[in-house]
Amino acid sequence: MKRADLQKPLQHHQFASDNYAGICPEAMQAMAEANRGYASSYGDDYWTGKACERLRELFETDCEVFFVFNGTAANSLALASLCQSYHSIICHEMAHIETDECGASEFFSNGTKVLLVHGENGKVDLGEIEHTVQRRTDIHYPKPRALSITQATELGTVYTVDEMQVIGEVARRFSLRIHMDGARFANAIASLNVAPKEITWKAGVDVLCFGGTKNGFAMGEAVIFFNRELAFEFDYRCKQAGQLASKMRYLAAPWIGTLESGAWLRHAAHANACARKLEKELQSIAGIRVMFPCQANSVFLEMPTTVMEALRNRGWHFYTFIGSGGARFMCSWETSDADIAALVKDIRELGGKT
């Protein structure tokens, strides 16, 4: 870690990432309740067992559940369980496992190659998946074994139930196992208003990495194997990777608090609604263009670089990794109408008049 200089608290409730938000009350309360007295370590405790049962109830199936600290570990260890080192993983070119995880999928799978496909609005193109699988079948080519789907996508769009069912059919045809990066899975469910099973195991998903951090937790993701055979010795993978928490109850308890109260879905719906409101407000500003459909909790804008620089000078934080001229504004469970109004006011002043 770099040495951190002392800084003043952030001026605004920021839109750079839903990671900027604090811990939601339900998660905090659940951790406080789990903090009473002693509990067995390494997951052999009441809280971890109860959290697993609540997740099985949510997905309406007898799945295997593991808790890890962060999304990179969840994705890379899950994918490693699906592949051998001579296999390959197909994903969208903007997928987090490709752009933001420092080669972790390749590292933890001992070299499984990641193969990229295009697709509009962050979604994989089915024709490109077929081409990638079929373009070579000789022993010199890394055999495609897994298909990684991001839900909601890195561009803030959401795969529908029908789209997931077709993806499942393609995967079955080519004997591909399906991994779902669900860092914002709650936002996808809130957007679609469907039962979680409809876009996971009923559509053929083998393993889901269900994000808690971006939905109001301090930390923690759930790795959920719907294909339980693939979970064989996954606990050993977690231990070897430094992801087996000794005080597991603190990773598990927030799931209980948010699932039992319904906060996991309520907070996601709030974040989505804030993004839609932000999008609506910004569409009327000259010189500002919304780049992708707002279907979850993010808004992508094309704006002059001078406007972006001026916004940063006013204390706003946001990412511009999508490309030249593009900026992402992410809403969270903690985003308020006042936050949106303040950002819109500054963009309107800097970007143009209606």
Residue frames as qw, qx, qy, qz and C-alpha x, y, z in Angstrom:
[[0.000, 0.887, 0.461, 0.000, 0.00, 0.00, 0.00],
 [0.337, 0.553, -0.051, 0.761, 1.15, 3.53, -0.73],
 [0.256, -0.278, -0.513, 0.771, 1.70, 5.82, 2.21],
 [0.019, -0.763, -0.573, -0.298, -1.48, 7.80, 2.64],
 [0.147, 0.215, -0.190, 0.947, -1.25, 11.51, 3.26],
 [0.047, 0.468, 0.680, -0.562, -3.68, 12.97, 5.76],
 [0.038, -0.280, -0.514, -0.810, -6.67, 14.25, 3.87],
 [0.400, 0.060, 0.325, -0.855, -9.90, 15.98, 4.69],
 [0.502, 0.312, 0.791, -0.159, -13.09, 13.93, 4.31],
 [0.243, 0.290, 0.658, 0.651, -14.51, 13.92, 0.78],
 [0.142, 0.088, 0.056, -0.984, -16.44, 17.07, -0.04],
 [0.656, 0.055, -0.207, -0.724, -19.38, 15.29, -1.64],
 [0.776, 0.011, 0.611, -0.158, -21.12, 11.94, -1.44],
 [0.001, -0.511, 0.638, 0.576, -19.19, 10.68, -4.43],
 [0.834, 0.379, 0.108, -0.386, -20.30, 8.97, -7.63],
 [0.180, 0.604, -0.752, -0.192, -17.00, 7.28, -8.52],
 [0.424, 0.050, -0.903, -0.059, -18.05, 3.89, -7.16],
 [0.722, -0.512, -0.236, -0.401, -20.61, 2.23, -4.95],
 [0.761, -0.092, -0.452, 0.456, -17.54, 1.14, -2.97],
 [0.147, 0.390, -0.237, 0.878, -17.29, 4.72, -1.71],
 [0.583, -0.542, -0.178, -0.579, -20.50, 4.32, 0.30],
 [0.235, -0.448, 0.713, -0.486, -20.43, 3.33, 3.95],
 [0.092, -0.098, -0.988, 0.075, -21.88, 0.26, 5.62],
 [0.442, -0.415, -0.405, -0.684, -25.67, 0.08, 5.47],
 [0.455, -0.453, 0.423, -0.640, -27.48, 0.00, 8.85],
 [0.950, -0.081, -0.014, -0.302, -28.73, -3.57, 8.45],
 [0.805, 0.313, -0.409, 0.294, -25.23, -4.92, 7.81],
 [0.099, 0.528, -0.509, 0.672, -23.76, -2.90, 10.67],
 [0.669, -0.371, 0.272, -0.583, -26.42, -4.08, 13.09],
 [0.980, 0.041, -0.169, -0.098, -25.91, -7.70, 12.07],
 [0.603, 0.408, -0.495, 0.474, -22.16, -7.41, 12.65],
 [0.215, -0.505, 0.450, -0.705, -22.79, -5.87, 16.06],
 [0.865, -0.229, 0.111, -0.432, -25.10, -8.74, 17.00],
 [0.929, 0.196, -0.284, 0.134, -22.50, -11.26, 15.84],
 [0.320, 0.590, -0.475, 0.569, -19.91, -9.49, 17.98],
 [0.615, -0.563, 0.253, -0.490, -21.37, -10.74, 21.25],
 [0.816, -0.364, 0.436, -0.102, -19.25, -13.30, 23.00],
 [0.272, -0.426, 0.797, 0.330, -17.25, -16.16, 21.54],
 [0.841, 0.408, 0.070, -0.349, -17.82, -18.12, 18.34],
 [0.820, -0.074, 0.463, 0.329, -15.99, -20.95, 16.60],
 [0.009, -0.682, 0.377, 0.627, -13.56, -19.89, 13.89],
 [0.063, -0.250, 0.797, 0.546, -13.10, -20.57, 10.16],
 [0.483, -0.023, -0.478, -0.733, -16.82, -20.76, 9.40],
 [0.441, -0.230, -0.865, 0.061, -17.78, -23.35, 11.97],
 [0.019, 0.146, 0.473, -0.868, -20.16, -20.95, 13.70],
 [0.268, 0.577, 0.703, -0.319, -23.85, -20.18, 14.00],
 [0.225, 0.734, -0.001, -0.641, -23.73, -17.02, 11.86],
 [0.089, 0.403, -0.728, -0.547, -22.04, -18.63, 8.89],
 [0.130, 0.197, 0.970, 0.064, -24.38, -21.58, 8.93],
 [0.248, 0.668, 0.550, -0.435, -27.43, -19.34, 9.12],
 [0.186, 0.660, -0.265, -0.678, -26.19, -17.10, 6.30],
 [0.005, -0.168, 0.893, 0.418, -25.73, -20.14, 4.06],
 [0.165, 0.431, 0.880, -0.114, -29.27, -21.28, 4.78],
 [0.228, 0.727, 0.250, -0.597, -30.68, -17.83, 4.03],
 [0.150, 0.518, -0.551, -0.636, -28.92, -17.84, 0.64],
 [0.060, 0.077, 0.971, 0.218, -30.26, -21.31, -0.14],
 [0.210, 0.613, 0.674, -0.356, -33.74, -20.05, 0.68],
 [0.180, 0.685, -0.097, -0.700, -33.24, -17.00, -1.55],
 [0.224, 0.408, -0.703, -0.538, -32.20, -19.11, -4.54],
 [0.843, 0.052, 0.174, -0.506, -34.65, -21.91, -3.73],
 [0.870, 0.313, -0.381, 0.014, -32.08, -24.66, -4.20],
 [0.822, -0.526, 0.127, 0.175, -29.55, -26.68, -2.23],
 [0.554, 0.743, -0.229, 0.297, -26.39, -24.86, -3.26],
 [0.756, -0.252, -0.220, 0.563, -22.89, -24.80, -1.77],
 [0.002, 0.966, 0.060, 0.253, -21.94, -21.42, -0.29],
 [0.713, -0.154, -0.171, 0.662, -18.56, -19.94, 0.59],
 [0.063, -0.989, -0.122, 0.048, -17.63, -16.46, 1.83],
 [0.693, 0.107, 0.015, 0.713, -14.53, -14.56, 0.72],
 [0.258, -0.544, -0.192, 0.775, -13.27, -11.05, 1.29],
 [0.165, 0.599, -0.161, -0.767, -13.54, -9.48, -2.16],
 [0.761, 0.521, 0.123, -0.366, -14.75, -9.84, -5.71],
 [0.384, 0.663, -0.627, -0.143, -11.41, -10.57, -7.34],
 [0.190, -0.277, 0.921, -0.195, -10.90, -13.56, -5.08],
 [0.664, 0.266, 0.540, -0.444, -14.47, -14.73, -5.63],
 [0.691, 0.627, -0.129, -0.337, -14.21, -14.57, -9.42],
 [0.323, 0.629, -0.705, -0.054, -10.72, -15.99, -9.82],
 [0.271, -0.222, 0.901, -0.257, -11.15, -18.87, -7.37],
 [0.712, 0.334, 0.437, -0.436, -14.56, -19.75, -8.80],
 [0.653, 0.648, -0.284, -0.271, -13.19, -19.80, -12.34],
 [0.074, 0.538, -0.838, 0.057, -10.22, -21.87, -11.24],
 [0.521, -0.020, 0.785, -0.334, -12.67, -24.49, -9.99],
 [0.743, 0.512, 0.218, -0.371, -14.22, -24.71, -13.46],
 [0.633, 0.722, -0.276, -0.051, -11.05, -25.06, -15.52],
 [0.865, -0.200, 0.146, 0.435, -7.75, -26.81, -15.98],
 [0.273, -0.662, 0.231, 0.659, -4.67, -24.81, -16.89],
 [0.247, -0.040, 0.705, 0.663, -4.95, -25.81, -20.57],
 [0.158, 0.694, 0.701, 0.044, -8.54, -24.55, -20.80],
 [0.131, 0.188, 0.101, 0.968, -9.80, -21.07, -21.68],
 [0.038, 0.596, 0.618, -0.511, -12.44, -18.70, -20.31],
 [0.168, 0.475, 0.479, 0.719, -14.63, -16.70, -22.68],
 [0.139, -0.679, -0.480, 0.537, -15.82, -13.28, -21.52],
 [0.283, 0.919, 0.241, 0.134, -16.78, -9.86, -22.80],
 [0.585, 0.415, -0.143, 0.682, -13.88, -7.55, -23.61],
 [0.143, -0.644, 0.178, -0.731, -15.05, -5.14, -20.88],
 [0.807, -0.436, -0.391, -0.067, -15.50, -7.84, -18.23],
 [0.398, -0.851, 0.288, -0.185, -14.02, -7.08, -14.84],
 [0.893, -0.263, 0.313, 0.191, -12.00, -10.32, -14.86],
 [0.721, 0.438, 0.182, 0.504, -10.22, -8.99, -17.95],
 [0.227, 0.780, 0.020, 0.583, -9.85, -5.28, -17.24],
 [0.274, -0.752, 0.230, -0.553, -9.60, -4.89, -13.47],
 [0.882, -0.440, 0.107, -0.129, -8.35, -8.03, -11.73],
 [0.113, -0.789, 0.601, 0.059, -4.65, -8.00, -12.55],
 [0.537, 0.350, -0.749, -0.170, -4.65, -11.41, -14.21],
 [0.452, -0.310, 0.683, -0.482, -6.04, -13.12, -11.11],
 [0.901, 0.182, 0.138, -0.369, -8.14, -15.59, -13.11],
 [0.734, 0.513, -0.439, 0.072, -5.09, -16.77, -15.01],
 [0.036, 0.569, -0.696, 0.437, -2.96, -16.83, -11.87],
 [0.562, -0.226, 0.619, -0.500, -5.24, -18.89, -9.64],
 [0.919, 0.258, 0.155, -0.255, -6.10, -21.32, -12.44],
 [0.650, -0.359, 0.536, 0.401, -2.42, -21.90, -13.20],
 [0.167, -0.303, 0.557, 0.755, -2.60, -20.24, -16.60],
 [0.373, 0.571, 0.731, 0.040, -6.11, -20.71, -18.01],
 [0.209, 0.043, 0.308, 0.927, -6.31, -18.28, -20.91],
 [0.257, 0.623, 0.463, -0.576, -8.97, -15.58, -21.09],
 [0.267, 0.241, 0.645, 0.674, -10.50, -15.18, -24.58],
 [0.128, 0.418, 0.261, -0.861, -12.36, -11.95, -25.33],
 [0.215, 0.502, 0.738, 0.397, -15.53, -11.40, -27.34],
 [0.065, -0.104, -0.053, -0.991, -17.29, -8.22, -28.37],
 [0.127, -0.573, -0.808, -0.045, -20.90, -7.31, -27.82],
 [0.057, -0.601, -0.153, -0.782, -23.06, -4.20, -27.63],
 [0.470, -0.665, 0.056, -0.579, -23.68, -2.48, -24.31],
 [0.245, -0.542, 0.722, -0.355, -21.38, -4.78, -22.37],
 [0.858, 0.004, 0.404, -0.317, -23.20, -8.01, -23.25],
 [0.381, -0.274, 0.802, 0.369, -21.51, -10.96, -24.94],
 [0.593, 0.397, -0.319, -0.624, -22.39, -11.55, -28.58],
 [0.856, -0.057, 0.480, -0.180, -23.61, -15.13, -28.99],
 [0.809, 0.583, -0.066, 0.034, -22.24, -15.41, -32.51],
 [0.210, 0.768, -0.548, 0.256, -18.80, -14.45, -31.28],
 [0.618, -0.405, 0.620, -0.263, -19.00, -17.06, -28.53],
 [0.924, 0.251, 0.279, -0.075, -19.76, -19.72, -31.14],
 [0.599, 0.741, -0.260, 0.156, -16.93, -18.48, -33.35],
 [0.140, -0.733, 0.607, -0.274, -14.46, -18.46, -30.47],
 [0.763, -0.214, 0.577, -0.197, -15.35, -22.04, -29.55],
 [0.870, 0.354, 0.342, -0.010, -15.37, -23.38, -33.09],
 [0.363, 0.873, -0.295, -0.140, -12.56, -21.49, -34.79],
 [0.361, 0.499, -0.784, 0.082, -10.07, -24.14, -33.71],
 [0.893, -0.326, 0.042, -0.306, -10.40, -27.59, -32.19],
 [0.770, 0.332, -0.472, 0.272, -6.81, -28.78, -32.36],
 [0.767, -0.442, -0.324, 0.334, -4.61, -29.53, -29.40],
 [0.472, 0.145, -0.085, 0.865, -2.61, -26.30, -29.88],
 [0.210, -0.534, -0.167, -0.802, -5.58, -24.11, -28.94],
 [0.078, -0.063, 0.730, -0.676, -6.62, -23.54, -25.29],
 [0.190, -0.372, -0.867, -0.273, -9.84, -25.51, -25.09],
 [0.320, -0.380, 0.029, -0.867, -12.84, -23.27, -24.19],
 [0.357, -0.198, -0.884, 0.227, -14.27, -24.52, -20.93],
 [0.130, -0.585, -0.587, 0.544, -15.98, -21.62, -19.16],
 [0.091, 0.622, 0.359, 0.690, -18.15, -18.67, -20.11],
 [0.260, -0.352, -0.482, 0.759, -18.09, -15.72, -17.72],
 [0.043, -0.698, -0.491, -0.519, -21.12, -13.42, -17.67],
 [0.176, -0.044, -0.404, 0.896, -21.27, -10.14, -15.74],
 [0.288, -0.606, -0.620, -0.407, -24.67, -9.31, -14.22],
 [0.424, 0.875, 0.160, -0.168, -25.20, -6.34, -14.13],
 [0.789, 0.390, 0.052, 0.473, -22.59, -5.65, -16.82],
 [0.512, -0.287, -0.063, 0.807, -19.63, -3.31, -16.56],
 [0.051, 0.202, 0.307, 0.928, -21.56, -0.84, -18.71],
 [0.273, 0.098, 0.451, -0.844, -24.59, -0.81, -16.43],
 [0.640, 0.056, -0.411, -0.647, -26.85, -3.00, -18.54],
 [0.568, -0.170, 0.702, -0.394, -28.71, -6.13, -17.44],
 [0.193, 0.059, -0.909, -0.364, -29.18, -9.53, -19.07],
 [0.682, -0.124, 0.019, -0.720, -32.88, -10.43, -19.19],
 [0.729, -0.119, 0.635, -0.226, -34.29, -13.83, -18.26],
 [0.844, 0.508, 0.139, -0.102, -34.71, -14.69, -21.94],
 [0.379, 0.794, -0.467, 0.089, -31.14, -13.63, -22.73],
 [0.330, -0.522, 0.755, -0.218, -29.78, -15.77, -19.90],
 [0.841, 0.110, 0.486, -0.209, -31.78, -18.78, -21.08],
 [0.747, 0.657, -0.107, -0.005, -30.33, -18.46, -24.59],
 [0.085, 0.750, -0.630, 0.183, -26.83, -18.08, -23.15],
 [0.622, -0.299, 0.678, -0.251, -27.46, -21.24, -21.14],
 [0.888, 0.366, 0.246, -0.130, -28.48, -23.10, -24.27],
 [0.526, 0.764, -0.361, 0.099, -25.34, -22.00, -26.10],
 [0.211, -0.640, 0.694, -0.251, -23.19, -23.01, -23.15],
 [0.794, -0.072, 0.564, -0.214, -24.76, -26.46, -22.98],
 [0.823, 0.562, 0.008, -0.082, -24.30, -26.97, -26.72],
 [0.519, 0.679, -0.440, 0.275, -20.58, -26.33, -26.42],
 [0.821, -0.300, -0.407, 0.265, -20.09, -27.93, -22.97],
 [0.218, 0.480, -0.280, 0.802, -19.18, -24.60, -21.37],
 [0.398, -0.531, -0.635, 0.396, -19.60, -24.03, -17.67],
 [0.018, 0.781, 0.215, 0.586, -21.16, -20.68, -16.77],
 [0.431, -0.303, -0.426, 0.736, -19.66, -18.35, -14.19],
 [0.019, -0.853, -0.353, -0.383, -21.57, -15.23, -13.24],
 [0.339, 0.039, -0.314, 0.886, -19.75, -12.19, -11.88],
 [0.259, -0.745, -0.555, -0.265, -22.51, -10.77, -9.71],
 [0.333, -0.034, -0.335, 0.881, -20.72, -7.90, -8.03],
 [0.306, 0.084, 0.121, -0.941, -23.95, -5.97, -8.70],
 [0.159, -0.222, -0.936, -0.223, -26.26, -8.97, -8.86],
 [0.007, 0.541, 0.661, -0.520, -28.69, -7.31, -6.43],
 [0.177, 0.492, -0.091, -0.847, -29.03, -4.36, -8.82],
 [0.216, 0.077, -0.794, -0.562, -29.81, -6.74, -11.67],
 [0.122, -0.390, -0.907, 0.101, -32.54, -8.46, -9.66],
 [0.055, 0.578, 0.393, -0.712, -34.01, -5.12, -8.62],
 [0.185, 0.372, -0.394, -0.820, -34.01, -4.02, -12.26],
 [0.287, -0.010, -0.851, -0.439, -35.61, -7.19, -13.61],
 [0.582, -0.169, 0.333, -0.722, -37.98, -7.80, -10.67],
 [0.837, 0.084, -0.484, -0.239, -37.63, -11.58, -10.93],
 [0.861, -0.482, 0.163, -0.018, -36.74, -14.37, -8.55],
 [0.153, -0.750, 0.609, 0.208, -32.95, -14.86, -8.34],
 [0.660, -0.048, 0.741, 0.112, -33.25, -18.44, -9.54],
 [0.650, 0.683, 0.306, -0.127, -34.61, -17.26, -12.91],
 [0.433, 0.855, -0.281, 0.043, -31.30, -15.73, -14.03],
 [0.233, -0.629, 0.737, -0.082, -28.99, -18.20, -12.27],
 [0.344, -0.179, 0.921, 0.023, -29.38, -21.96, -11.94],
 [0.632, 0.490, 0.544, -0.254, -32.61, -22.20, -13.94],
 [0.505, 0.822, -0.152, -0.214, -30.74, -20.58, -16.84],
 [0.923, 0.258, -0.165, 0.231, -27.76, -22.90, -16.46],
 [0.043, 0.816, -0.437, 0.376, -25.40, -20.84, -14.28],
 [0.806, -0.033, -0.546, 0.227, -22.97, -23.15, -12.47],
 [0.537, -0.377, -0.383, 0.650, -21.46, -20.67, -10.01],
 [0.008, 0.889, 0.220, 0.401, -22.40, -17.15, -8.97],
 [0.448, -0.060, -0.364, 0.814, -20.16, -14.63, -7.23],
 [0.205, -0.819, -0.491, -0.212, -22.78, -12.63, -5.32],
 [0.336, 0.372, -0.241, 0.831, -21.51, -9.20, -4.32],
 [0.413, -0.726, -0.508, 0.208, -22.10, -7.78, -0.86],
 [0.439, -0.291, -0.065, 0.847, -19.51, -5.01, -0.76],
 [0.030, 0.143, 0.344, 0.927, -21.15, -2.84, -3.42],
 [0.415, -0.535, -0.569, -0.467, -24.54, -3.32, -1.77],
 [0.422, -0.758, 0.052, -0.494, -23.70, -1.92, 1.64],
 [0.907, -0.342, -0.142, 0.202, -21.32, -4.37, 3.32],
 [0.315, -0.838, 0.380, 0.233, -17.95, -3.49, 4.80],
 [0.140, 0.479, -0.812, -0.303, -16.54, -6.38, 2.78],
 [0.468, -0.014, 0.864, -0.187, -17.50, -9.84, 1.64],
 [0.564, 0.265, -0.463, -0.631, -18.79, -11.78, -1.35],
 [0.760, -0.054, 0.589, -0.270, -20.65, -15.08, -1.47],
 [0.235, 0.347, -0.796, -0.437, -19.44, -17.74, -3.91],
 [0.718, 0.098, 0.460, -0.514, -22.49, -19.89, -4.65],
 [0.051, 0.222, -0.897, -0.378, -22.13, -23.20, -6.49],
 [0.761, 0.137, 0.099, -0.627, -25.40, -24.35, -8.01],
 [0.861, 0.259, -0.437, -0.022, -23.47, -27.24, -9.54],
 [0.642, -0.707, 0.263, -0.136, -22.30, -28.66, -6.24],
 [0.948, 0.039, 0.101, 0.300, -19.81, -31.08, -7.78],
 [0.496, 0.667, -0.086, 0.549, -17.72, -28.11, -8.91],
 [0.342, -0.837, 0.206, -0.374, -17.35, -26.99, -5.29],
 [0.950, -0.172, -0.165, 0.199, -15.17, -30.01, -4.48],
 [0.705, -0.242, -0.114, 0.657, -12.30, -28.83, -2.25],
 [0.168, 0.791, 0.151, 0.568, -13.14, -25.17, -2.87],
 [0.548, -0.836, -0.010, -0.011, -12.49, -24.58, 0.81],
 [0.780, -0.247, 0.195, 0.540, -8.88, -25.57, 0.16],
 [0.429, 0.546, 0.250, 0.675, -8.66, -23.02, -2.64],
 [0.235, -0.903, -0.126, -0.338, -9.91, -20.34, -0.26],
 [0.728, -0.640, 0.083, 0.232, -7.40, -21.30, 2.39],
 [0.737, 0.035, 0.245, 0.629, -4.47, -21.36, 0.00],
 [0.271, 0.621, 0.261, 0.687, -5.44, -17.96, -1.42],
 [0.191, -0.040, -0.425, 0.884, -5.69, -16.33, 2.00],
 [0.379, -0.269, -0.284, -0.839, -9.48, -16.06, 1.73],
 [0.600, -0.407, -0.689, 0.000, -10.49, -18.31, 4.63],
 [0.182, -0.671, 0.194, -0.692, -11.48, -15.81, 7.33],
 [0.300, 0.000, -0.838, 0.456, -10.68, -16.93, 10.85],
 [0.189, 0.333, 0.552, -0.741, -13.50, -14.75, 12.19],
 [0.042, 0.233, 0.775, 0.585, -15.90, -15.78, 9.45],
 [0.020, -0.661, -0.708, 0.248, -18.96, -14.64, 11.38],
 [0.020, -0.662, -0.056, 0.747, -18.18, -11.03, 10.42],
 [0.074, 0.172, -0.658, -0.729, -18.29, -11.85, 6.71],
 [0.124, -0.311, -0.918, -0.211, -21.43, -13.95, 7.11],
 [0.024, -0.510, -0.642, 0.573, -23.56, -11.88, 9.49],
 [0.182, 0.376, -0.099, -0.903, -24.32, -9.00, 7.08],
 [0.263, -0.055, -0.798, -0.539, -25.95, -11.49, 4.71],
 [0.181, -0.446, -0.851, 0.210, -28.35, -12.48, 7.46],
 [0.017, -0.523, -0.338, 0.782, -29.20, -8.89, 8.32],
 [0.221, 0.345, -0.323, -0.853, -29.81, -7.77, 4.75],
 [0.261, -0.092, -0.872, -0.404, -31.57, -10.92, 3.52],
 [0.153, -0.448, -0.835, 0.280, -33.95, -11.24, 6.45],
 [0.043, 0.590, 0.294, -0.751, -34.88, -7.55, 6.35],
 [0.556, 0.684, 0.449, 0.144, -35.08, -7.36, 2.57],
 [0.125, -0.879, 0.140, 0.439, -32.49, -4.58, 2.63],
 [0.493, -0.197, 0.637, 0.559, -30.30, -6.28, 0.00],
 [0.299, 0.505, 0.677, 0.444, -33.02, -5.69, -2.62],
 [0.062, -0.926, -0.348, 0.131, -34.35, -2.45, -1.20],
 [0.325, -0.723, 0.248, 0.557, -30.93, -0.79, -1.25],
 [0.407, 0.004, 0.677, 0.614, -30.25, -2.03, -4.78],
 [0.189, 0.718, 0.625, 0.242, -33.58, -0.68, -5.99],
 [0.169, -0.920, -0.123, 0.333, -32.80, 2.66, -4.39],
 [0.384, -0.473, 0.464, 0.643, -29.41, 2.84, -6.13],
 [0.340, 0.316, 0.732, 0.499, -31.05, 1.97, -9.46],
 [0.060, 0.866, 0.495, 0.021, -33.72, 4.61, -9.00],
 [0.267, -0.811, 0.103, 0.509, -31.08, 7.23, -8.21],
 [0.389, -0.179, 0.616, 0.662, -29.22, 6.37, -11.42],
 [0.233, 0.575, 0.697, 0.360, -32.39, 6.70, -13.48],
 [0.091, -0.934, -0.281, 0.202, -33.11, 10.07, -11.89],
 [0.358, -0.617, 0.333, 0.616, -29.57, 11.23, -12.57],
 [0.377, 0.142, 0.706, 0.583, -29.83, 10.08, -16.17],
 [0.134, 0.781, 0.591, 0.153, -33.12, 11.94, -16.66],
 [0.199, -0.904, -0.073, 0.371, -31.72, 15.16, -15.20],
 [0.388, -0.494, 0.469, 0.621, -28.58, 15.04, -17.33],
 [0.489, 0.379, 0.689, 0.379, -30.29, 14.30, -20.65],
 [0.172, 0.919, 0.353, 0.032, -31.45, 17.90, -20.88],
 [0.326, -0.799, 0.215, 0.457, -27.96, 19.42, -20.65],
 [0.632, 0.759, -0.149, -0.053, -26.35, 20.56, -23.87],
 [0.275, 0.712, -0.633, 0.129, -23.03, 18.90, -24.66],
 [0.381, -0.298, 0.821, -0.304, -23.72, 15.87, -22.45],
 [0.714, 0.149, -0.494, -0.474, -24.63, 12.48, -23.96],
 [0.754, -0.285, 0.526, -0.272, -25.69, 9.32, -22.15],
 [0.161, 0.501, -0.789, -0.317, -23.58, 6.52, -23.64],
 [0.249, -0.035, -0.963, -0.092, -25.40, 3.33, -22.60],
 [0.556, -0.518, -0.441, -0.476, -28.89, 2.36, -21.39],
 [0.150, -0.397, 0.615, -0.665, -29.28, 2.97, -17.65],
 [0.750, -0.196, -0.531, -0.342, -30.60, -0.38, -16.41],
 [0.705, -0.311, -0.522, 0.366, -28.85, -0.73, -13.05],
 [0.391, -0.850, -0.209, 0.284, -27.11, 1.83, -10.83],
 [0.463, -0.356, 0.272, 0.765, -24.67, 3.57, -13.17],
 [0.436, 0.865, 0.198, -0.150, -24.79, 6.36, -15.72],
 [0.641, -0.101, 0.353, 0.674, -22.14, 6.68, -18.44],
 [0.213, 0.919, 0.173, -0.284, -21.67, 10.12, -19.94],
 [0.630, 0.287, 0.217, 0.688, -19.79, 11.54, -22.87],
 [0.109, -0.972, -0.163, 0.133, -18.68, 15.09, -22.08],
 [0.443, 0.791, -0.267, 0.327, -15.86, 17.47, -22.98],
 [0.734, -0.054, -0.437, 0.517, -12.60, 16.87, -21.14],
 [0.081, 0.387, -0.212, 0.894, -12.71, 20.48, -19.97],
 [0.639, -0.474, -0.113, -0.595, -15.96, 19.77, -18.17],
 [0.895, -0.217, -0.370, 0.122, -14.53, 16.65, -16.53],
 [0.525, 0.175, -0.359, 0.752, -11.47, 18.57, -15.34],
 [0.199, -0.447, 0.096, -0.867, -13.65, 21.34, -13.97],
 [0.797, -0.419, -0.263, -0.346, -15.83, 18.83, -12.12],
 [0.814, -0.111, -0.394, 0.412, -12.77, 17.30, -10.48],
 [0.255, 0.317, -0.252, 0.878, -11.61, 20.78, -9.49],
 [0.490, -0.456, -0.004, -0.743, -14.93, 21.17, -7.69],
 [0.360, -0.368, 0.743, -0.427, -14.23, 18.02, -5.69],
 [0.897, 0.137, 0.088, -0.411, -16.11, 15.36, -7.66],
 [0.279, -0.385, 0.864, 0.165, -14.62, 11.88, -8.06],
 [0.850, 0.355, 0.205, -0.331, -15.54, 9.65, -11.01],
 [0.622, -0.206, 0.651, 0.384, -13.89, 7.15, -13.35],
 [0.486, 0.697, -0.190, -0.493, -13.08, 7.68, -17.02],
 [0.418, -0.331, 0.817, 0.221, -11.78, 4.19, -17.84],
 [0.701, 0.475, 0.512, -0.142, -14.36, 3.54, -20.57],
 [0.612, 0.348, 0.372, 0.605, -12.46, 5.62, -23.10],
 [0.218, 0.000, 0.047, 0.975, -11.77, 9.13, -24.29],
 [0.297, -0.247, -0.208, -0.899, -14.62, 11.43, -23.37],
 [0.669, -0.373, -0.571, -0.296, -16.49, 8.83, -21.31],
 [0.063, -0.349, 0.626, -0.694, -17.16, 9.07, -17.58],
 [0.508, -0.343, -0.783, -0.106, -19.00, 6.74, -15.18],
 [0.283, -0.375, 0.350, -0.810, -21.21, 7.99, -12.36],
 [0.467, -0.147, -0.872, 0.013, -22.24, 5.26, -9.93],
 [0.508, -0.509, 0.077, -0.691, -25.08, 5.46, -7.41],
 [0.300, 0.093, -0.890, 0.329, -25.26, 3.48, -4.17],
 [0.386, -0.572, -0.721, 0.052, -27.59, 2.64, -1.31],
 [0.352, -0.545, -0.317, 0.692, -26.45, 5.90, 0.31],
 [0.167, 0.187, 0.349, 0.903, -27.01, 8.24, -2.65],
 [0.082, 0.602, 0.581, -0.542, -29.55, 10.97, -1.90],
 [0.347, 0.818, 0.417, 0.189, -31.62, 13.41, -3.94],
 [0.172, -0.951, 0.120, 0.225, -29.41, 16.18, -2.59],
 [0.552, -0.364, 0.577, 0.479, -26.31, 14.41, -3.94],
 [0.499, 0.446, 0.630, 0.393, -27.90, 14.12, -7.37],
 [0.120, 0.956, 0.267, 0.020, -29.04, 17.74, -7.35],
 [0.338, -0.816, 0.284, 0.374, -25.55, 18.96, -6.41],
 [0.535, -0.128, 0.654, 0.519, -23.87, 16.98, -9.20],
 [0.383, 0.652, 0.586, 0.291, -26.46, 17.99, -11.80],
 [0.054, -0.974, -0.108, 0.190, -26.10, 21.65, -10.77],
 [0.374, -0.648, 0.455, 0.483, -22.35, 21.58, -11.32],
 [0.482, 0.137, 0.722, 0.477, -22.57, 19.71, -14.65],
 [0.267, 0.823, 0.492, 0.099, -25.27, 22.11, -15.83],
 [0.136, -0.939, 0.080, 0.306, -23.14, 25.12, -14.94],
 [0.362, -0.542, 0.604, 0.458, -20.05, 23.66, -16.59],
 [0.444, 0.103, 0.822, 0.343, -21.53, 21.75, -19.48],
 [0.021, -0.239, -0.532, -0.812, -24.08, 24.06, -20.96],
 [0.356, 0.142, 0.372, -0.846, -27.55, 25.47, -20.61],
 [0.385, 0.367, 0.846, -0.033, -30.87, 23.81, -21.38]]
